[in-house]
Amino acid sequence: MADNDSRSGARYTTPEILAFVDRTHAAHDASLARAFAAPAQHGMPAIQVGISEGKLLTLLTRLAGARKVVEVGTLAGYSALRIARALPTDGKLWTLELDPKHARIAQDNLEAAGLWNRVKVVIGPALASLKTLENEAPFDVVFLDADKEGYLDYARWAHVNLRPGGLLLADNSYYFGKLLDNSPGSQRMREFHAFVGEHFDSVCIPTPDGLVLGLK
């Protein structure tokens, strides 16, 4: 059930509740803890998905029966690890990262987790990298967690290269709370929402910063 407050945007989450549900439903083992802690340890921005959001990626990938997945935005490999664990042994995740340092750290984390054979880290600008993957299409899931102003272009690519019934997922779809601001970035993110709403059966899951889920 909901109430008028929660329907209008109030949230009943506290740090204590969040810590409890993270421990109960999405607990870290050593490999996940290593990847989650890597940004702070290596001077990278600590912008990886949250613990429960990471587990949500695992479950959605598994529910989709995914074998081929593309991730745009690798960072230290935490979300890649979460996704790769949902793949069958012959599944494949291509994860795209602009920064070679980030890619190297992600590769180390994925190898330490024993997932090197399921994941390929692709270094370079995302749109150029996506073009090199088109011969692997159709894909089952595309997950966006990179430069937010690029989401519209990535969603257009996903619409062409996902299989029917495939999933588009996009984190930070509230644009850090600035979705309705009068700025070029906010306008671009609203255009992304409009495109997904028109071309996918979609919803924006009210995670802390919004996770768009689109079914092709």
C-alpha positions in Angstrom: 0.0 0.0 0.0 0.9 3.6 -0.3 -0.4 6.8 1.3 -0.8 10.4 0.0 2.7 11.3 1.3 4.5 8.5 -0.4 2.6 8.9 -3.6 3.7 12.6 -3.7 7.3 11.7 -3.2 7.9 11.3 0.5 10.3 8.5 1.4 10.5 6.5 4.6 14.1 5.3 4.1 16.6 6.0 6.8 20.3 5.1 6.9 19.5 2.4 9.4 16.7 0.9 7.3 18.8 1.0 4.2 21.7 -0.7 6.0 19.4 -3.4 7.2 17.8 -4.2 3.8 21.2 -4.1 2.1 22.6 -6.7 4.6 19.5 -8.8 4.4 18.9 -8.9 0.6 22.1 -7.8 -1.1 25.0 -8.6 1.2 28.5 -8.4 -0.1 31.0 -11.2 -0.3 34.7 -10.5 -0.6 34.6 -9.9 -4.4 31.7 -7.5 -4.2 33.2 -5.7 -1.3 36.5 -5.3 -3.1 34.9 -3.8 -6.2 32.6 -1.5 -4.2 35.5 -0.1 -2.1 37.8 0.3 -5.1 36.8 3.9 -6.1 37.6 5.3 -2.7 40.9 3.3 -2.5 42.1 4.4 -6.0 41.2 8.0 -6.0 38.2 7.5 -8.3 34.8 9.2 -7.9 32.6 7.0 -5.7 29.7 7.0 -8.1 29.0 3.3 -8.4 25.4 2.0 -8.0 24.1 1.4 -4.5 24.2 -2.0 -2.9 20.5 -2.8 -3.4 20.5 -1.3 -6.8 23.4 -3.5 -7.7 21.4 -6.6 -6.6 18.5 -5.3 -8.6 20.7 -5.4 -11.7 21.5 -9.0 -10.9 17.9 -10.0 -10.6 16.7 -8.1 -13.7 19.4 -9.7 -15.8 18.5 -13.1 -14.5 14.8 -12.6 -15.0 15.4 -11.5 -18.6 17.3 -14.8 -19.2 20.1 -12.6 -20.5 23.1 -14.1 -22.3 24.4 -10.9 -24.0 24.6 -7.6 -22.1 26.1 -4.2 -22.8 27.0 -1.8 -20.0 27.9 1.8 -20.7 30.1 3.1 -17.8 32.3 0.6 -16.0 34.1 2.6 -13.3 35.7 0.0 -11.0 33.5 -2.9 -12.2 31.0 -3.2 -9.3 27.9 -3.1 -11.5 29.7 -5.2 -14.1 30.3 -7.9 -11.4 26.7 -7.8 -10.3 25.5 -8.2 -13.9 28.1 -10.9 -14.8 27.0 -13.1 -11.9 23.6 -13.3 -13.4 24.9 -14.6 -16.7 25.2 -18.3 -17.7 28.7 -19.7 -18.1 28.6 -19.0 -21.8 27.1 -15.5 -21.4 29.0 -12.3 -22.2 29.0 -8.8 -20.9 30.7 -6.0 -22.8 31.3 -3.1 -20.4 32.4 0.3 -21.9 34.8 2.6 -20.1 36.4 5.9 -21.3 39.2 6.1 -18.7 42.0 3.5 -19.1 42.8 3.7 -15.3 39.3 2.9 -14.4 39.2 0.1 -17.0 42.4 -1.5 -15.6 41.0 -1.4 -12.0 37.7 -2.9 -13.2 39.6 -5.7 -15.0 41.6 -6.5 -11.9 38.3 -6.7 -9.8 36.6 -8.9 -12.4 39.6 -11.2 -12.6 39.8 -11.5 -8.8 36.1 -12.5 -8.9 36.8 -15.2 -11.4 34.6 -13.6 -14.1 37.3 -12.7 -16.6 35.8 -15.1 -19.2 32.4 -13.6 -19.1 33.3 -9.9 -19.3 35.1 -7.8 -21.9 36.2 -4.3 -20.8 36.1 -2.0 -23.9 38.1 1.2 -23.6 37.2 4.4 -25.5 34.3 6.8 -26.2 31.0 5.0 -25.7 29.4 5.8 -29.1 32.4 4.6 -31.0 32.7 1.5 -28.9 29.0 0.7 -29.3 29.4 0.8 -33.1 32.0 -2.0 -32.8 29.6 -4.2 -31.0 26.7 -4.1 -33.5 27.8 -7.3 -35.2 27.1 -9.0 -31.8 23.5 -7.8 -31.7 20.8 -8.5 -30.7 21.5 -8.0 -27.0 19.3 -9.0 -24.1 20.0 -6.1 -21.7 21.6 -2.7 -22.1 22.5 -0.8 -18.9 23.4 2.9 -18.9 25.4 4.5 -16.1 27.8 6.9 -17.8 27.6 10.6 -19.0 24.0 11.5 -18.5 23.8 13.8 -21.5 24.7 10.9 -23.7 21.7 8.8 -22.5 19.5 9.7 -25.5 22.1 8.6 -28.0 22.7 5.4 -26.1 19.0 4.7 -25.8 18.6 5.1 -29.6 21.4 2.6 -30.1 19.8 0.2 -27.6 16.4 0.4 -29.4 18.0 -0.8 -32.6 20.3 -3.4 -31.1 18.1 -5.0 -28.3 16.1 -8.1 -29.1 12.3 -7.9 -28.8 11.7 -8.3 -25.1 15.1 -7.0 -24.2 15.6 -4.6 -21.4 17.0 -1.0 -21.3 18.1 0.1 -17.8 19.4 3.6 -17.0 20.6 4.8 -13.6 20.5 8.4 -12.4 17.4 9.1 -14.4 16.3 11.8 -12.0 19.5 13.5 -13.1 20.6 14.0 -9.5 17.3 15.8 -8.7 17.7 18.3 -11.5 15.5 16.6 -14.1 13.0 19.5 -14.3 15.6 22.2 -14.1 16.0 24.7 -16.9 19.4 23.6 -18.2 20.7 21.9 -21.3 21.6 18.7 -19.4 18.2 18.6 -17.8 16.5 19.1 -21.2 18.6 16.3 -22.7 17.6 13.9 -19.9 13.9 14.8 -20.4 14.4 14.0 -24.1 15.8 10.6 -23.1 12.8 9.9 -20.9 10.4 10.9 -23.8 12.2 8.7 -26.2 12.1 5.7 -23.9 8.4 6.4 -23.1 7.6 6.4 -26.8 9.6 3.4 -28.0 9.6 1.1 -25.0 7.1 -0.2 -22.5 8.7 1.7 -19.6 8.7 2.9 -16.0 11.1 4.9 -13.9 11.6 2.9 -10.7 11.9 5.3 -7.7 15.4 4.3 -6.6 17.3 7.2 -4.9 18.1 8.8 -8.2 15.6 6.9 -10.5 16.2 3.8 -12.6 14.5 3.7 -16.0 13.4 0.3 -17.0 12.3 -0.1 -20.6 11.0 -3.3 -22.3 11.5 -3.4 -26.1 
